[in-house]
Amino acid sequence: MEQTRREYSHELEIVQEKVAVMGDRACAAVQMAMEALLAGDVDLAREVMQADDEIDAMIADIEDSCILLIAKQQPIAHDLRVIATGFKISTDIERIGDHAYDIAKTVRQVEVPLDSERMKWVQLLGDCAVDMAAKAMRAYREHDVELADEVRRLDKKMDAVFERTFYALSEFVTTEAARQKRITQLLFIARFLERIGDHAVNIAEWVIYRETAVRIQQKKKA
């Protein structure tokens, strides 16, 4: 019985490590996508897009592992929360990877973006998204409820930066068609980054649930 329990605990640890590695990959993809955008680096953007297939494959592996654990062990209490949050968090991570792909995909279309005043807000928004996602995954790996709660608090900063970024881009009205296209693409990117922040908050809240069994009901944004 003790040997079986040790093996089961080891399998739970493996699932959590898979989720953590997947999260690290997605965070790196967002960072690389922003670097590609700011530098106009099409090759780096292509690398981000190609890596998305690996992230998608990882979620399938995690889901299979979780299903197998449920079928074999019929877990309860904390163990069940570990598996359930593995499911949930891997879905949010996959969405983060998708948004990194979306940002990278626009790099070729954005070309030479806009003036530095506008781009500094896009860069700041990207920094917020990367910071929130990285901290959320560190909270998951380290079972850190306080850090997870910090990610939730950072959401207000993210919303404020997103609002300022949206305004800075929207007010830059021109009759030049090419410039309008670039503005539109950057507005999409701003929305992708804001959504990455939302997924980071989701991850943080699932970390809190895993550790405390407390569900946090987040109010939907207006």
C-alpha positions in Angstrom: 0.0 0.0 0.0 2.8 2.4 0.9 4.6 1.6 -2.3 1.4 2.3 -4.3 0.9 5.6 -2.6 4.5 6.7 -3.3 4.0 5.8 -7.0 0.7 7.7 -7.1 2.3 10.8 -5.4 5.1 10.6 -8.0 2.6 10.5 -10.8 0.9 13.6 -9.4 4.2 15.4 -9.3 4.9 14.4 -12.9 1.5 15.9 -14.0 2.3 19.1 -12.1 5.8 19.3 -13.7 4.3 18.9 -17.2 1.9 21.8 -16.5 4.8 23.9 -15.2 6.9 23.2 -18.2 4.1 24.0 -20.5 3.6 27.3 -18.7 7.2 28.1 -19.1 7.0 27.5 -22.8 4.0 29.7 -23.2 5.6 32.5 -21.2 8.7 32.3 -23.3 6.6 32.4 -26.4 4.9 35.7 -25.3 8.3 37.2 -24.5 9.7 36.2 -27.9 6.6 37.4 -29.7 7.0 40.9 -28.1 10.7 40.9 -28.9 9.8 40.1 -32.5 7.2 42.8 -32.7 9.4 45.5 -31.2 12.4 44.6 -33.4 10.3 43.8 -36.5 12.0 40.4 -36.5 10.0 38.2 -38.9 12.3 35.2 -38.4 11.8 35.3 -34.6 8.1 35.7 -35.1 8.1 32.6 -37.4 9.9 30.7 -34.6 7.2 31.6 -32.1 4.5 30.4 -34.5 6.2 27.1 -35.1 6.6 26.5 -31.4 2.9 26.8 -30.9 2.4 23.2 -32.2 4.6 21.9 -29.3 2.4 23.7 -26.7 -0.7 22.3 -28.3 0.8 18.8 -28.1 1.6 19.3 -24.4 -2.0 20.0 -23.4 -3.1 16.8 -25.0 -0.5 14.9 -23.0 -1.5 16.6 -19.8 -5.2 15.8 -20.3 -4.4 12.2 -21.0 -2.3 11.9 -17.9 -5.0 13.5 -15.7 -7.7 11.2 -17.1 -5.5 8.2 -16.5 -4.9 9.2 -12.9 -8.6 9.7 -12.3 -9.4 6.3 -13.8 -6.7 4.4 -11.9 -6.8 6.1 -8.5 -10.2 7.7 -8.0 -8.6 10.6 -6.1 -10.4 12.7 -3.5 -9.7 16.0 -1.6 -6.4 17.7 -2.4 -5.3 15.0 -4.9 -8.4 15.6 -6.9 -7.8 19.4 -6.8 -4.3 18.8 -8.1 -5.7 16.9 -11.1 -8.6 19.3 -11.7 -6.4 22.4 -11.6 -4.0 20.7 -14.0 -6.8 20.4 -16.5 -7.9 24.0 -16.0 -4.6 25.7 -15.9 -3.3 23.8 -19.0 -6.2 25.2 -20.9 -5.4 28.8 -19.8 -1.7 28.1 -20.7 -2.8 26.9 -24.2 -4.7 30.1 -24.7 -1.7 32.2 -23.7 0.3 30.3 -26.3 -2.4 31.0 -28.9 -2.2 34.7 -28.2 1.6 34.6 -28.5 1.1 33.0 -31.9 -1.4 35.7 -32.8 1.0 38.5 -31.9 3.8 36.8 -33.8 1.5 36.5 -36.8 1.0 40.2 -37.0 4.7 41.1 -37.0 4.9 40.9 -40.8 1.8 43.1 -41.2 2.8 45.7 -38.7 6.2 46.4 -40.4 7.5 49.7 -39.0 4.9 50.2 -36.3 4.3 53.8 -35.1 6.1 56.5 -33.2 7.9 55.7 -29.9 5.2 57.4 -27.8 2.6 54.9 -29.0 4.9 51.9 -29.0 6.1 52.5 -25.4 2.5 51.7 -24.2 2.3 48.5 -26.3 5.7 47.5 -24.8 4.6 48.3 -21.3 1.4 46.3 -21.8 3.6 43.4 -23.0 5.8 43.7 -20.0 2.7 43.5 -17.7 1.4 40.4 -19.5 4.8 38.6 -19.4 5.2 39.5 -15.7 1.7 38.3 -14.7 2.0 35.0 -16.6 5.5 34.3 -15.3 4.5 35.0 -11.7 1.3 32.9 -12.0 3.3 29.9 -13.2 5.9 30.5 -10.4 3.1 30.5 -7.9 1.9 27.2 -9.4 5.3 25.6 -9.3 6.1 26.8 -5.8 2.6 26.3 -4.3 2.7 30.0 -3.4 -0.7 31.4 -2.5 0.7 34.9 -1.7 2.3 35.2 -5.1 -0.9 34.0 -6.7 -2.8 36.7 -4.9 -0.2 39.3 -6.1 -1.0 38.3 -9.7 -4.7 38.9 -9.0 -3.9 42.4 -7.7 -1.7 43.1 -10.8 -4.8 42.8 -12.9 -5.8 46.4 -12.0 -2.5 47.7 -13.3 -2.9 45.7 -16.5 -6.4 47.1 -17.0 -5.1 50.7 -16.5 -2.2 50.2 -18.9 -4.5 48.5 -21.5 -6.9 51.5 -21.3 -4.1 54.0 -21.8 -2.6 51.9 -24.7 -6.0 51.7 -26.4 -6.5 55.4 -26.1 -3.0 56.2 -27.3 -3.5 54.1 -30.4 -7.1 55.1 -31.1 -6.4 58.8 -30.9 -3.7 58.5 -33.6 -6.2 59.0 -36.5 -4.9 59.5 -40.0 -6.2 59.3 -43.5 -3.2 57.2 -44.5 -4.5 53.7 -45.2 -1.2 51.9 -44.4 -0.9 53.7 -41.0 -4.6 52.9 -40.2 -3.8 49.2 -40.9 -0.9 49.3 -38.5 -3.0 50.9 -35.8 -5.7 48.3 -36.2 -3.1 45.5 -35.9 -1.6 47.0 -32.8 -5.1 47.4 -31.2 -5.6 43.7 -31.8 -2.2 43.0 -30.1 -3.2 45.1 -27.2 -6.3 43.0 -26.8 -4.3 39.8 -27.0 -1.9 41.0 -24.3 -4.9 42.0 -22.1 -6.3 38.6 -22.5 -3.0 37.0 -21.5 -3.2 38.9 -18.3 -6.7 37.5 -17.7 -5.5 34.0 -18.2 -2.7 34.6 -15.8 -5.3 35.7 -13.2 -7.3 32.5 -13.9 -4.1 30.4 -13.3 -3.5 32.3 -10.0 -7.0 31.6 -8.8 -6.7 27.9 -9.7 -3.4 27.9 -7.7 -5.3 29.3 -4.7 -8.0 26.7 -5.1 -5.5 23.9 -5.3 -3.8 24.9 -2.1 -6.8 26.1 0.0 -9.9 24.6 -1.6 -11.3 28.1 -1.7 -13.0 29.1 -5.0 -12.6 32.8 -6.0 -15.5 34.1 -8.0 -14.0 36.8 -10.3 -16.4 39.4 -11.5 -16.7 39.7 -15.2 -15.3 42.9 -16.7 -17.8 45.4 -18.1 
